[in-house]
C-alpha cells in the first residue's frame, strides 16, 4: 500500500454507502471488513454534473449507525461514481508552471465544455505532458456544493475526508500497478446498473475517458459499439493490445461483445486478483471494493 492514506474507505452512491477497512498484506492489500448500508429514499436528486444532496439526514442516520458498528476512526478516503464527475483530457497551447495560474487556465478551458460556470466546480488535474505543445491535462471536476455538503456530514460525525476520487479511475489504478509496462493501446470498461465508463490508454497515457448514463434509449451493447466506432475513427486506435472489463455480475456475453468489437482479448476484473483477503458475502459490490484497493496503488 504505497500511497499514504487512512485504512478506511467510503464508497458513496445515490442509494448506498459502503465502508471498507483495508490493511497491509504481504503483496496486496487485505480487506479486513466491508459492509454496505442502504440510504434513505431521495437522498440525492438529479443535478448538473453531480447530483444534488437533498436529504442530508439520510446520510447522517447511516453515519451514526456506522460509527457504532465500526469502532473508533477519524479519517477516510471517499470514492464516488464516475458519472458524478466530468473527466476531460484538455489540450492547451501552454501551461504555466505555477499551480494557481495553471488552475485558472484549466478552468478557463473548461468553459468550452461545461454547461455551468467552472467556478462552481471542485477541480483536480494532472499534467500528462507539457512538451511538445500542446500541453495535455487530465481534469477531473465535480460540483463543489455537493462535495462540501457530504464532507460536512462526515465532519459532524467525527470523520475527516482526506481524498475524493472517481471509482473507475481507482479500478484502473489497481490494474496498472500490477500489469507489465507497455506502450500499447488498452481499453477499459467499468459497467454499473445505470452508467458505464469507457477509457482508452496508450501506455499509461489516457487518450479518452468518459462516463455515460444508461438511460434506456440504447442498450449497453449498442453503447459499446458506438464507443468502439468512436475510438477507431477519432483516436486511430486500430490495434488494441488488451481490454479490461470491471463491474458486478459481468456475464460472458458482454465480454464477448467487447472482444468482437475491439479484436482483442478481454480480461474480466476480479477482486481476488487485487486483495489478499476478502470478506464473505460481498459479491454484490466486488467492483467497488476493487476500487478501494486502487486508492493505495
NULUMKOL-642191 format. One record per residue: x, y, z of N, C-alpha, C in turn; residue number from 1; chain. Coordinates in steps of 0.05 Angstrom, whole numbers, plus 5000, padded with zeros to 4 digits. Example, Ala and Ser with C-alpha at 12.3 -4.5 7.8 and 13.67 -1.06 7.14 Angstrom:
2
((5264 4886 5156) (5246 4910 5156) (5264 4934 5156) 1 "A")
((5257 4955 5142) (5273 4979 5143) (5258 5001 5157) 2 "A")
END
This chain:
297
((5017 4976 5000) (5000 5000 5000) (5018 5025 5000) 1 "A")
((5026 5033 4976) (5047 5053 4974) (5038 5081 4981) 2 "A")
((5013 5087 4973) (5003 5114 4979) (4995 5116 5008) 3 "A")
((5001 5138 5021) (4997 5141 5050) (4969 5153 5055) 4 "A")
((4949 5135 5057) (4922 5143 5063) (4911 5126 5086) 5 "A")
((4891 5136 5100) (4880 5120 5122) (4868 5094 5112) 6 "A")
((4866 5074 5130) (4857 5047 5121) (4827 5046 5115) 7 "A")
((4812 5067 5122) (4783 5066 5118) (4776 5080 5092) 8 "A")
((4759 5068 5076) (4750 5079 5051) (4719 5078 5050) 9 "A")
((4707 5100 5041) (4678 5102 5038) (4672 5103 5008) 10 "A")
((4654 5085 4999) (4644 5086 4972) (4615 5095 4974) 11 "A")
((4609 5119 4964) (4583 5131 4967) (4569 5132 4940) 12 "A")
((4544 5123 4939) (4528 5124 4914) (4501 5137 4921) 13 "A")
((4484 5139 4902) (4459 5153 4906) (4440 5139 4925) 14 "A")
((4444 5112 4928) (4426 5096 4945) (4440 5079 4965) 15 "A")
((4466 5081 4967) (4480 5064 4986) (4507 5077 4995) 16 "A")
((4517 5067 5017) (4543 5075 5027) (4558 5049 5035) 17 "A")
((4582 5045 5025) (4598 5022 5032) (4622 5032 5048) 18 "A")
((4627 5019 5071) (4650 5024 5087) (4669 5000 5085) 19 "A")
((4694 5005 5077) (4714 4984 5075) (4738 4992 5092) 20 "A")
((4749 4972 5106) (4774 4977 5121) (4795 4958 5110) 21 "A")
((4817 4969 5102) (4839 4954 5090) (4863 4954 5108) 22 "A")
((4880 4933 5104) (4905 4932 5118) (4927 4922 5099) 23 "A")
((4951 4925 5107) (4974 4917 5090) (4977 4887 5090) 24 "A")
((4980 4876 5066) (4985 4848 5063) (5014 4844 5055) 25 "A")
((5022 4819 5049) (5049 4814 5041) (5055 4827 5014) 26 "A")
((5036 4826 4996) (5039 4838 4970) (5017 4858 4963) 27 "A")
((4992 4849 4967) (4969 4866 4961) (4954 4872 4987) 28 "A")
((4936 4892 4986) (4920 4899 5010) (4902 4876 5018) 29 "A")
((4895 4876 5043) (4875 4858 5054) (4850 4874 5061) 30 "A")
((4826 4864 5053) (4802 4878 5061) (4793 4865 5087) 31 "A")
((4797 4879 5109) (4792 4868 5135) (4762 4866 5140) 32 "A")
((4747 4886 5133) (4718 4886 5136) (4706 4904 5115) 33 "A")
((4681 4898 5108) (4666 4914 5088) (4637 4909 5093) 34 "A")
((4622 4931 5092) (4593 4930 5096) (4579 4951 5080) 35 "A")
((4557 4944 5069) (4541 4963 5053) (4516 4972 5070) 36 "A")
((4510 4998 5068) (4487 5009 5082) (4469 5022 5062) 37 "A")
((4443 5017 5064) (4424 5029 5046) (4417 5057 5056) 38 "A")
((4418 5076 5037) (4410 5103 5044) (4380 5107 5041) 39 "A")
((4369 5126 5055) (4340 5132 5053) (4333 5142 5026) 40 "A")
((4307 5140 5020) (4297 5148 4994) (4303 5178 4988) 41 "A")
((4309 5183 4963) (4313 5211 4954) (4334 5226 4969) 42 "A")
((4357 5212 4975) (4379 5226 4987) (4391 5246 4968) 43 "A")
((4392 5239 4943) (4403 5256 4922) (4382 5260 4900) 44 "A")
((4384 5283 4887) (4366 5289 4864) (4384 5295 4840) 45 "A")
((4373 5291 4816) (4389 5297 4792) (4399 5326 4792) 46 "A")
((4424 5330 4784) (4435 5357 4784) (4452 5360 4759) 47 "A")
((4465 5383 4756) (4483 5388 4734) (4510 5377 4742) 48 "A")
((4521 5359 4726) (4547 5345 4731) (4544 5326 4754) 49 "A")
((4540 5336 4779) (4538 5319 4803) (4510 5321 4815) 50 "A")
((4499 5299 4825) (4473 5301 4837) (4473 5320 4860) 51 "A")
((4449 5331 4866) (4446 5350 4889) (4439 5333 4914) 52 "A")
((4452 5341 4936) (4446 5329 4962) (4421 5342 4973) 53 "A")
((4398 5328 4974) (4373 5340 4982) (4362 5328 5008) 54 "A")
((4374 5306 5018) (4365 5294 5043) (4389 5287 5059) 55 "A")
((4403 5307 5070) (4428 5301 5086) (4422 5284 5110) 56 "A")
((4398 5285 5121) (4392 5269 5145) (4395 5239 5139) 57 "A")
((4390 5230 5114) (4393 5202 5107) (4422 5193 5111) 58 "A")
((4441 5209 5102) (4470 5202 5106) (4477 5204 5135) 59 "A")
((4467 5224 5149) (4473 5227 5178) (4464 5203 5193) 60 "A")
((4440 5192 5187) (4430 5169 5201) (4448 5145 5196) 61 "A")
((4457 5141 5172) (4475 5118 5166) (4501 5121 5180) 62 "A")
((4512 5146 5181) (4537 5150 5194) (4536 5144 5224) 63 "A")
((4513 5151 5237) (4510 5144 5265) (4512 5114 5270) 64 "A")
((4499 5099 5252) (4499 5070 5255) (4527 5060 5249) 65 "A")
((4540 5070 5228) (4567 5062 5220) (4587 5066 5243) 66 "A")
((4585 5089 5256) (4604 5095 5278) (4601 5075 5301) 67 "A")
((4577 5067 5307) (4572 5048 5329) (4584 5021 5321) 68 "A")
((4581 5013 5296) (4588 4986 5288) (4617 4982 5281) 69 "A")
((4631 5004 5274) (4658 5001 5262) (4681 5010 5281) 70 "A")
((4675 5020 5305) (4696 5027 5324) (4706 5056 5319) 71 "A")
((4729 5062 5331) (4739 5089 5331) (4758 5093 5307) 72 "A")
((4752 5113 5290) (4770 5121 5269) (4761 5149 5261) 73 "A")
((4780 5165 5249) (4774 5193 5245) (4781 5204 5218) 74 "A")
((4791 5187 5200) (4798 5196 5173) (4790 5175 5153) 75 "A")
((4783 5183 5129) (4775 5164 5108) (4779 5177 5080) 76 "A")
((4783 5159 5061) (4782 5167 5033) (4754 5162 5023) 77 "A")
((4745 5176 5002) (4718 5173 4992) (4719 5169 4961) 78 "A")
((4705 5149 4952) (4702 5144 4923) (4673 5148 4916) 79 "A")
((4668 5161 4893) (4642 5168 4883) (4639 5156 4855) 80 "A")
((4614 5153 4846) (4610 5143 4818) (4624 5161 4798) 81 "A")
((4634 5149 4777) (4647 5165 4755) (4628 5185 4744) 82 "A")
((4602 5178 4742) (4583 5196 4729) (4578 5221 4746) 83 "A")
((4588 5223 4770) (4586 5247 4786) (4607 5267 4780) 84 "A")
((4626 5259 4762) (4648 5276 4754) (4647 5282 4724) 85 "A")
((4660 5303 4716) (4668 5307 4689) (4698 5302 4686) 86 "A")
((4705 5284 4669) (4733 5277 4664) (4740 5286 4636) 87 "A")
((4758 5306 4634) (4765 5318 4608) (4795 5316 4604) 88 "A")
((4802 5308 4580) (4830 5310 4571) (4833 5335 4554) 89 "A")
((4846 5355 4564) (4848 5381 4552) (4874 5385 4538) 90 "A")
((4874 5398 4516) (4898 5407 4502) (4900 5437 4503) 91 "A")
((4922 5447 4514) (4926 5476 4519) (4951 5485 4504) 92 "A")
((4950 5509 4492) (4974 5519 4478) (4999 5519 4496) 93 "A")
((4996 5525 4521) (5017 5524 4540) (5005 5521 4568) 94 "A")
((5021 5515 4588) (5011 5512 4615) (5031 5524 4634) 95 "A")
((5023 5544 4650) (5042 5556 4669) (5052 5536 4689) 96 "A")
((5077 5541 4698) (5088 5524 4719) (5075 5528 4746) 97 "A")
((5067 5553 4752) (5054 5559 4777) (5027 5546 4779) 98 "A")
((5022 5532 4801) (4998 5516 4803) (4972 5533 4802) 99 "A")
((4972 5556 4815) (4948 5573 4815) (4942 5583 4787) 100 "A")
((4963 5591 4772) (4959 5601 4745) (4950 5578 4727) 101 "A")
((4961 5554 4731) (4953 5531 4714) (4924 5525 4720) 102 "A")
((4916 5526 4746) (4888 5521 4754) (4869 5540 4739) 103 "A")
((4876 5565 4738) (4859 5585 4725) (4857 5579 4695) 104 "A")
((4879 5571 4683) (4878 5565 4654) (4861 5540 4649) 105 "A")
((4863 5520 4666) (4847 5496 4662) (4817 5503 4665) 106 "A")
((4811 5519 4685) (4783 5527 4689) (4772 5543 4665) 107 "A")
((4789 5560 4655) (4781 5575 4631) (4775 5557 4608) 108 "A")
((4792 5537 4604) (4788 5518 4582) (4763 5502 4586) 109 "A")
((4755 5496 4611) (4731 5480 4616) (4705 5495 4609) 110 "A")
((4707 5521 4607) (4683 5537 4599) (4672 5528 4572) 111 "A")
((4689 5518 4555) (4681 5510 4528) (4666 5483 4528) 112 "A")
((4668 5468 4550) (4657 5441 4550) (4636 5437 4572) 113 "A")
((4634 5456 4591) (4616 5453 4614) (4591 5470 4611) 114 "A")
((4568 5459 4620) (4543 5475 4619) (4540 5495 4641) 115 "A")
((4560 5496 4659) (4558 5514 4682) (4584 5530 4685) 116 "A")
((4584 5549 4703) (4608 5565 4709) (4628 5547 4723) 117 "A")
((4652 5543 4712) (4672 5526 4725) (4679 5535 4754) 118 "A")
((4673 5559 4761) (4678 5568 4789) (4661 5552 4809) 119 "A")
((4640 5539 4800) (4623 5523 4817) (4633 5495 4821) 120 "A")
((4656 5488 4808) (4666 5461 4809) (4691 5459 4827) 121 "A")
((4693 5436 4839) (4719 5429 4852) (4735 5415 4830) 122 "A")
((4759 5424 4827) (4776 5415 4804) (4802 5403 4814) 123 "A")
((4809 5380 4803) (4835 5368 4806) (4846 5362 4778) 124 "A")
((4871 5366 4773) (4882 5360 4747) (4910 5349 4749) 125 "A")
((4916 5332 4729) (4943 5320 4727) (4954 5328 4699) 126 "A")
((4979 5338 4700) (4992 5345 4675) (5003 5320 4662) 127 "A")
((4993 5314 4638) (5002 5290 4624) (5027 5295 4608) 128 "A")
((5029 5319 4596) (5053 5327 4581) (5053 5357 4578) 129 "A")
((5077 5368 4577) (5080 5397 4571) (5092 5402 4544) 130 "A")
((5110 5385 4536) (5124 5388 4510) (5123 5361 4496) 131 "A")
((5122 5361 4469) (5118 5385 4453) (5089 5395 4455) 132 "A")
((5086 5421 4449) (5059 5433 4450) (5040 5418 4431) 133 "A")
((5014 5417 4438) (5001 5429 4461) (5005 5413 4486) 134 "A")
((5004 5427 4509) (5004 5413 4535) (4978 5397 4538) 135 "A")
((4980 5373 4550) (4957 5356 4555) (4952 5353 4585) 136 "A")
((4927 5356 4593) (4919 5356 4621) (4895 5338 4624) 137 "A")
((4895 5321 4645) (4871 5306 4653) (4858 5322 4675) 138 "A")
((4834 5332 4671) (4819 5348 4690) (4795 5332 4700) 139 "A")
((4792 5330 4727) (4770 5316 4739) (4756 5336 4757) 140 "A")
((4730 5340 4753) (4715 5361 4767) (4688 5351 4775) 141 "A")
((4677 5362 4797) (4651 5356 4808) (4640 5381 4821) 142 "A")
((4614 5381 4827) (4602 5404 4839) (4612 5408 4868) 143 "A")
((4623 5431 4873) (4634 5437 4899) (4612 5436 4921) 144 "A")
((4588 5446 4914) (4566 5447 4934) (4560 5419 4944) 145 "A")
((4558 5399 4927) (4551 5372 4935) (4574 5360 4951) 146 "A")
((4598 5363 4941) (4621 5351 4956) (4624 5363 4983) 147 "A")
((4622 5390 4985) (4624 5403 5011) (4602 5394 5030) 148 "A")
((4578 5391 5020) (4556 5382 5037) (4561 5354 5048) 149 "A")
((4571 5336 5031) (4577 5309 5041) (4600 5310 5061) 150 "A")
((4621 5324 5056) (4643 5326 5074) (4635 5338 5101) 151 "A")
((4616 5357 5101) (4607 5369 5125) (4593 5348 5143) 152 "A")
((4577 5331 5131) (4563 5310 5146) (4583 5291 5159) 153 "A")
((4604 5284 5144) (4624 5266 5156) (4639 5280 5178) 154 "A")
((4645 5306 5174) (4659 5321 5195) (4642 5322 5221) 155 "A")
((4616 5325 5218) (4599 5326 5241) (4598 5299 5255) 156 "A")
((4604 5278 5240) (4605 5251 5252) (4633 5244 5262) 157 "A")
((4652 5264 5261) (4679 5260 5270) (4698 5247 5251) 158 "A")
((4691 5247 5225) (4708 5235 5204) (4717 5256 5184) 159 "A")
((4743 5258 5180) (4754 5277 5161) (4758 5262 5134) 160 "A")
((4746 5272 5113) (4750 5261 5086) (4776 5273 5074) 161 "A")
((4796 5256 5069) (4822 5266 5060) (4826 5264 5030) 162 "A")
((4808 5250 5017) (4811 5245 4988) (4783 5240 4976) 163 "A")
((4777 5252 4953) (4752 5247 4939) (4760 5241 4910) 164 "A")
((4753 5217 4900) (4761 5210 4872) (4739 5192 4860) 165 "A")
((4740 5189 4833) (4721 5171 4820) (4728 5141 4824) 166 "A")
((4708 5124 4825) (4712 5096 4828) (4728 5084 4805) 167 "A")
((4719 5090 4780) (4731 5077 4757) (4761 5082 4755) 168 "A")
((4770 5107 4760) (4798 5113 4758) (4814 5098 4778) 169 "A")
((4802 5092 4801) (4817 5076 4821) (4817 5047 4814) 170 "A")
((4797 5036 4800) (4799 5009 4790) (4822 5008 4770) 171 "A")
((4824 5028 4753) (4846 5028 4733) (4873 5031 4747) 172 "A")
((4874 5046 4769) (4899 5048 4784) (4907 5020 4794) 173 "A")
((4888 5005 4805) (4893 4978 4815) (4903 4960 4793) 174 "A")
((4893 4963 4768) (4901 4946 4746) (4930 4953 4737) 175 "A")
((4935 4979 4733) (4960 4986 4720) (4985 4981 4737) 176 "A")
((4982 4983 4764) (5006 4978 4780) (5014 4949 4781) 177 "A")
((4996 4931 4772) (5001 4903 4772) (5007 4891 4744) 178 "A")
((5004 4907 4724) (5008 4898 4696) (5036 4906 4687) 179 "A")
((5049 4890 4669) (5075 4898 4659) (5073 4924 4644) 180 "A")
((5095 4939 4644) (5096 4965 4629) (5092 4959 4599) 181 "A")
((5077 4977 4586) (5071 4974 4558) (5069 5001 4545) 182 "A")
((5073 5002 4519) (5068 5026 4503) (5043 5022 4485) 183 "A")
((5030 4998 4488) (5008 4992 4471) (4982 5005 4480) 184 "A")
((4961 5002 4464) (4935 5014 4469) (4918 4994 4485) 185 "A")
((4905 5003 4506) (4888 4987 4522) (4861 5001 4526) 186 "A")
((4840 4985 4529) (4813 4995 4533) (4802 4986 4560) 187 "A")
((4788 5003 4573) (4777 4998 4599) (4747 5004 4600) 188 "A")
((4731 4985 4609) (4703 4989 4613) (4696 4983 4642) 189 "A")
((4681 5001 4654) (4670 4998 4681) (4640 5000 4679) 190 "A")
((4626 4978 4682) (4597 4977 4677) (4582 4975 4704) 191 "A")
((4563 4993 4707) (4545 4992 4731) (4516 4991 4722) 192 "A")
((4498 4990 4741) (4470 4987 4734) (4459 5009 4717) 193 "A")
((4467 5034 4723) (4455 5057 4709) (4475 5074 4693) 194 "A")
((4500 5066 4693) (4521 5081 4679) (4545 5064 4673) 195 "A")
((4561 5074 4655) (4586 5059 4649) (4608 5079 4641) 196 "A")
((4632 5070 4645) (4656 5087 4639) (4672 5073 4617) 197 "A")
((4682 5088 4598) (4700 5078 4577) (4726 5094 4579) 198 "A")
((4748 5080 4578) (4774 5093 4578) (4792 5080 4557) 199 "A")
((4808 5097 4544) (4828 5087 4525) (4855 5098 4534) 200 "A")
((4875 5080 4535) (4901 5088 4545) (4923 5078 4525) 201 "A")
((4942 5096 4520) (4966 5088 4504) (4989 5087 4524) 202 "A")
((4998 5063 4530) (5016 5061 4553) (5001 5069 4578) 203 "A")
((5013 5088 4593) (4999 5098 4617) (4985 5125 4611) 204 "A")
((4986 5134 4587) (4975 5160 4580) (4945 5156 4571) 205 "A")
((4926 5170 4585) (4899 5168 4576) (4894 5183 4550) 206 "A")
((4880 5170 4531) (4872 5183 4506) (4844 5192 4507) 207 "A")
((4827 5178 4523) (4799 5184 4524) (4787 5172 4549) 208 "A")
((4771 5187 4564) (4757 5177 4587) (4729 5190 4587) 209 "A")
((4709 5174 4590) (4682 5185 4590) (4663 5167 4606) 210 "A")
((4646 5179 4622) (4626 5164 4636) (4599 5173 4626) 211 "A")
((4582 5153 4620) (4555 5159 4609) (4534 5145 4625) 212 "A")
((4511 5158 4626) (4487 5145 4639) (4474 5126 4619) 213 "A")
((4464 5104 4629) (4447 5086 4613) (4418 5094 4617) 214 "A")
((4407 5108 4597) (4380 5119 4601) (4358 5103 4587) 215 "A")
((4365 5080 4576) (4345 5064 4563) (4340 5069 4534) 216 "A")
((4352 5091 4523) (4349 5097 4495) (4365 5078 4478) 217 "A")
((4388 5069 4489) (4405 5049 4475) (4413 5027 4495) 218 "A")
((4416 5003 4485) (4425 4981 4502) (4455 4985 4507) 219 "A")
((4465 4970 4527) (4493 4971 4533) (4510 4961 4509) 220 "A")
((4500 4940 4495) (4514 4930 4471) (4516 4953 4450) 221 "A")
((4495 4968 4447) (4496 4990 4427) (4515 5011 4436) 222 "A")
((4516 5017 4462) (4535 5037 4472) (4564 5028 4468) 223 "A")
((4569 5002 4472) (4596 4992 4467) (4604 4994 4438) 224 "A")
((4585 4988 4420) (4591 4991 4391) (4597 5020 4384) 225 "A")
((4582 5038 4395) (4587 5067 4390) (4614 5075 4400) 226 "A")
((4621 5066 4424) (4647 5072 4436) (4669 5061 4419) 227 "A")
((4667 5037 4410) (4687 5025 4393) (4691 5040 4367) 228 "A")
((4669 5047 4355) (4670 5062 4330) (4683 5089 4334) 229 "A")
((4676 5103 4355) (4688 5129 4361) (4718 5126 4365) 230 "A")
((4726 5107 4381) (4755 5104 4387) (4771 5097 4361) 231 "A")
((4759 5080 4344) (4773 5073 4319) (4775 5097 4301) 232 "A")
((4753 5112 4297) (4752 5133 4277) (4766 5159 4287) 233 "A")
((4763 5165 4312) (4773 5191 4322) (4801 5189 4333) 234 "A")
((4807 5168 4348) (4832 5167 4362) (4852 5148 4348) 235 "A")
((4843 5136 4326) (4861 5119 4310) (4873 5096 4326) 236 "A")
((4857 5085 4343) (4866 5062 4359) (4859 5036 4344) 237 "A")
((4873 5031 4323) (4867 5008 4305) (4875 4981 4318) 238 "A")
((4897 4981 4332) (4907 4956 4343) (4906 4958 4374) 239 "A")
((4888 4943 4386) (4885 4943 4415) (4900 4919 4427) 240 "A")
((4916 4925 4447) (4932 4904 4460) (4914 4886 4478) 241 "A")
((4897 4899 4494) (4880 4884 4512) (4858 4902 4522) 242 "A")
((4836 4889 4531) (4813 4904 4542) (4809 4894 4571) 243 "A")
((4798 4911 4588) (4792 4904 4615) (4763 4911 4621) 244 "A")
((4749 4893 4634) (4721 4897 4639) (4716 4893 4669) 245 "A")
((4706 4915 4682) (4701 4914 4711) (4671 4919 4715) 246 "A")
((4661 4908 4737) (4633 4911 4744) (4624 4887 4760) 247 "A")
((4600 4889 4771) (4589 4867 4787) (4571 4850 4769) 248 "A")
((4574 4824 4773) (4558 4804 4758) (4561 4808 4727) 249 "A")
((4586 4810 4719) (4591 4812 4690) (4588 4785 4677) 250 "A")
((4573 4784 4655) (4569 4758 4641) (4587 4755 4617) 251 "A")
((4589 4730 4608) (4606 4724 4585) (4598 4738 4559) 252 "A")
((4572 4743 4556) (4562 4755 4531) (4574 4783 4528) 253 "A")
((4575 4798 4550) (4586 4825 4548) (4616 4825 4542) 254 "A")
((4630 4807 4555) (4659 4804 4549) (4663 4796 4520) 255 "A")
((4647 4778 4509) (4649 4770 4481) (4644 4793 4462) 256 "A")
((4624 4810 4469) (4617 4832 4452) (4640 4852 4450) 257 "A")
((4653 4857 4473) (4676 4875 4473) (4699 4863 4457) 258 "A")
((4704 4837 4460) (4726 4824 4445) (4721 4826 4416) 259 "A")
((4696 4823 4407) (4689 4824 4379) (4694 4852 4368) 260 "A")
((4685 4872 4383) (4687 4900 4373) (4715 4909 4371) 261 "A")
((4732 4901 4390) (4760 4912 4391) (4780 4892 4380) 262 "A")
((4772 4867 4375) (4791 4848 4364) (4814 4843 4383) 263 "A")
((4809 4842 4409) (4830 4839 4429) (4820 4822 4452) 264 "A")
((4838 4809 4467) (4829 4793 4490) (4818 4811 4511) 265 "A")
((4798 4801 4526) (4785 4816 4547) (4790 4802 4574) 266 "A")
((4800 4818 4593) (4804 4808 4620) (4782 4819 4638) 267 "A")
((4767 4801 4650) (4747 4810 4669) (4760 4814 4696) 268 "A")
((4757 4838 4707) (4770 4846 4732) (4756 4832 4756) 269 "A")
((4772 4818 4772) (4761 4804 4796) (4775 4814 4821) 270 "A")
((4760 4819 4842) (4771 4830 4867) (4793 4812 4878) 271 "A")
((4791 4786 4875) (4811 4767 4886) (4838 4771 4874) 272 "A")
((4840 4784 4850) (4866 4790 4838) (4880 4814 4850) 273 "A")
((4866 4829 4867) (4877 4854 4877) (4878 4855 4908) 274 "A")
((4866 4836 4921) (4865 4835 4950) (4873 4808 4960) 275 "A")
((4890 4806 4980) (4898 4781 4991) (4877 4768 5008) 276 "A")
((4860 4785 5020) (4839 4775 5038) (4814 4789 5032) 277 "A")
((4792 4774 5029) (4766 4785 5021) (4745 4774 5040) 278 "A")
((4728 4791 5052) (4707 4781 5070) (4686 4765 5053) 279 "A")
((4671 4748 5067) (4649 4734 5054) (4625 4752 5051) 280 "A")
((4608 4746 5032) (4583 4759 5029) (4584 4787 5016) 281 "A")
((4605 4792 5000) (4608 4819 4988) (4606 4817 4957) 282 "A")
((4594 4796 4947) (4592 4792 4918) (4578 4814 4904) 283 "A")
((4559 4827 4917) (4543 4848 4904) (4559 4874 4899) 284 "A")
((4582 4877 4913) (4597 4902 4909) (4627 4897 4907) 285 "A")
((4634 4875 4893) (4663 4869 4889) (4677 4892 4874) 286 "A")
((4664 4903 4854) (4677 4924 4838) (4684 4948 4855) 287 "A")
((4665 4956 4872) (4670 4979 4890) (4694 4973 4908) 288 "A")
((4697 4949 4918) (4719 4942 4935) (4745 4941 4919) 289 "A")
((4744 4932 4894) (4767 4934 4877) (4777 4962 4875) 290 "A")
((4758 4981 4872) (4765 5009 4871) (4779 5018 4896) 291 "A")
((4770 5007 4919) (4783 5014 4945) (4812 5006 4945) 292 "A")
((4819 4983 4933) (4847 4975 4932) (4863 4994 4915) 293 "A")
((4850 5007 4895) (4864 5026 4878) (4872 5051 4892) 294 "A")
((4859 5058 4914) (4867 5082 4929) (4896 5080 4938) 295 "A")
((4904 5055 4944) (4931 5051 4955) (4951 5042 4934) 296 "A")
((4943 5043 4908) (4961 5034 4887) (4983 5054 4882) 297 "A")
END
